[in-house]
Amino acid sequence: MKATIWHNNRCSNSRGALALLQEAGVDVEVINYLETPPSAAQLRSLLDEMGMPARELLRSKEPAYAELGLASRLDDEPALIAAMSQHPALINRPIVRTAKGTALCRPPETVRTLID
């Protein structure tokens, strides 16, 4: 099985999901999304795959959240997606995609639904 993980090594949830994938013998493509941010179109696609609105993927504790006034724009999907693409620290993690689906793997054990 192959998987893609949008990963931040400083995040314990992201490290945990990656470890579970590796322990299961999954061939993992690791994308450090802080260095290689997804485009707005890629984010829209991931959100569609997860059946999730942009506000559920948004990290509200990041400084950019307040700086960009995103609390008052939570229903503006294009604005939230653009903000996350331009400020990838706003993206919650890890996102994992396998042939079984795509999910935000918080807690990391959620990844098991994508590989079992």
PEPEFEN-V51065 format. One record per pair of residues at least 24 apart in sequence whose ideal C-beta (glycine too) atoms are under 7 Angstrom apart, sorted by the first residue. I is the first residue (numbers start at 1). J is the second residue. D is the distance in whole Angstrom. If there is no record, write none. Layout:
# PEPEFEN-V51065
i=I j=J d=D
i=I j=J d=D
This chain:
# PEPEFEN-V51065
i=1 j=26 d=5
i=1 j=27 d=7
i=1 j=98 d=6
i=1 j=99 d=7
i=1 j=115 d=6
i=2 j=27 d=5
i=3 j=28 d=5
i=3 j=96 d=6
i=3 j=97 d=7
i=3 j=98 d=5
i=4 j=29 d=5
i=4 j=31 d=6
i=4 j=97 d=5
i=5 j=30 d=6
i=5 j=31 d=7
i=5 j=94 d=5
i=5 j=96 d=5
i=6 j=31 d=5
i=6 j=33 d=4
i=6 j=38 d=7
i=6 j=93 d=6
i=6 j=94 d=6
i=6 j=95 d=4
i=7 j=31 d=6
i=7 j=32 d=6
i=7 j=33 d=7
i=7 j=93 d=7
i=7 j=94 d=5
i=8 j=33 d=7
i=8 j=34 d=6
i=8 j=93 d=5
i=11 j=93 d=6
i=13 j=93 d=7
i=13 j=94 d=6
i=13 j=105 d=7
i=13 j=106 d=5
i=13 j=107 d=6
i=13 j=108 d=5
i=14 j=93 d=5
i=14 j=94 d=4
i=16 j=108 d=3
i=17 j=94 d=5
i=17 j=96 d=6
i=17 j=105 d=4
i=17 j=108 d=4
i=17 j=111 d=5
i=20 j=108 d=6
i=20 j=111 d=5
i=20 j=112 d=7
i=21 j=111 d=6
i=21 j=115 d=7
i=24 j=115 d=5
i=26 j=115 d=6
i=33 j=88 d=5
i=33 j=91 d=6
i=34 j=88 d=5
i=34 j=89 d=7
i=37 j=85 d=6
i=37 j=88 d=4
i=38 j=85 d=6
i=39 j=85 d=6
i=40 j=81 d=5
i=40 j=82 d=6
i=40 j=85 d=5
i=43 j=81 d=5
i=43 j=84 d=6
i=43 j=85 d=6
i=44 j=81 d=6
i=46 j=95 d=6
i=46 j=102 d=6
i=49 j=97 d=7
i=49 j=102 d=4
i=50 j=102 d=5
i=50 j=103 d=6
i=50 j=104 d=6
i=53 j=77 d=7
i=54 j=80 d=4
i=54 j=81 d=5
i=55 j=80 d=6
i=57 j=84 d=7
i=57 j=91 d=6
i=57 j=92 d=5
i=57 j=104 d=7
i=58 j=84 d=7
i=58 j=90 d=6
i=58 j=92 d=7
i=59 j=89 d=7
i=59 j=90 d=5
i=59 j=91 d=7
i=59 j=92 d=5
i=62 j=89 d=5
i=62 j=90 d=5
i=64 j=89 d=6
i=64 j=90 d=6
i=65 j=90 d=6
